[in-house]
Amino acid sequence: MRLALLALTTVVVSLKAAPAAACSPPPTGLWTSDPPANGVLVVHTACGGGGVGPCFVDSLPDTLTVTDMTTLDTVPGVIVREVGDVAASNTFAWKPATPFVEGRSYELDWNPVVDPWVFVDREFVAQPALGATLDDVPLGVGLDLLVESTEDLQCEGRWIDSCGFNGQIVRVQERTLARLTVFADVPFVTTDQYGLRGALWAEGQAEPALGEESWPLTTVQGSFEQAASAYCYRVELRRLVDDSTDVRTDCVEHGELGEVTTLTRSDAQLASDLVQCKEPPAGFEAQWCTAMRDVCATPEGAAVESFECTSVEPTCEGFDEPGDPDASVSDASGVEPVAPDGGDAGDGETLHDDAGRVGVDFVNPKPDDSDGSGRSWGCSVGGARDTGGGSLGAFLALLSSACLSVRSRRPRRA
């Protein structure tokens, strides 16, 4: 069995004031989260460019302290977790020698900024304490049907999104995968107080070893090329402040999730992608011309795309008949069993990154998502292109999607 576990480690930003997200350049600054009184302080640095040089010094200090703004006492502590590069984009967790006092303000005694344009927020306020044990932390478990492209082509899009991207992906063939997601079901402001590592496998297969710890976004996710009666997980939840752990194991039945198959897109589905292309893609000229003529024949399409509609006929001269018969796409009603990586169906399950994209409806175009969307069976899930700081909003939207049957549970302990 071949398994490749996807542990999401997107950097989580604080809900307090922080640099605004942008496509180009990414946020630049240093800011802190407001920790629970019995938790760790999480500090973020992000160097997105736009300044006159490097944003920060290139390493963390050997010792790091904070100041209690009520007593002006110095609180010592140690760094217990770090991901990223301080000079570019970094997140680290700092554990105080003594717990914070709920409601008090503190300030981080570290200012590594070397670029005067960097946003800095080193103050934080201690929040209510976490529960006494990890037994109080439920897991969220979701199983959904992911649709990803197995054959596509790229073209120059007819729009430029807010990030300056104008590429368009045209999906020719797709497949469905069973996707399992396990996460610490805690309030967002305390997510970075935990680490999570795990293993996912299909029922009846050997259980793999636990993967690397996911932090500060405590989520383990993977997808399966072949359907199984159930999909299982074993996760280890760790609390950073005291290094306590709790291992949990359970399985989720496939049930009525849907079929794991290969899908050939219908002519209508293909046309909805092709009309996003500025010029007809090679091998798909006849289909592009037909799709554009159909759109321009409608009052809505002619009004929205008046300029493009005037150029359809000159562009399509000579492409009235389909060229390569292999370029045509049959109706989506025909499906075939999936064969992992083009091999035999017995190759076993493979876990995949969720990298699919979805087309945009022509009459109501939304090109800003054209390069980073994912799709779940039965609905669309918008995504944002990764800009180095992560895409937490897209992931949270995914978890709250109606297509993802998420439920909090207290599974059996190992």
Buried (B, 14 or more C-beta within 10 A) or exposed (E): EEBEBBBBBBBBBBEBEBBEBBBEBBBBBBBBBBBBBBBBBBBBBBBBEBBEEEBBBEEBEEEBBBBBBEEEEEBEBEBBBBBBEBBBBBBBBBBBEEBBBEEBBBBBBBEBBBBEEBBEBBBBBBBEBBEEEBEEBBBBBBBBBBBBBBEBBEBEBBBEBEBEBBEBBBBBBBBBBBBBBBBBBBEEBBBBBBBBBBBBBBEEBEEBEBBEBBBBBBBBBBBBBBBBEBBBBBBBBBBBBBEEEBBBBBBBEBEEBBBBBBBBBBBEBBBBBBBBBBEBBEBBBBBBBBBBBBBBEEEEBBEBBEEBBEEBEEBBEEBEEBBEEEBEBEEBEEEEEBBBEEEEEEBBBBBBEBEBBBBBEBBEBEBBBBBBBBBBBEEBBBBBBEBBBBBBEBBEBBBEBEBBBBEEBEBEEE
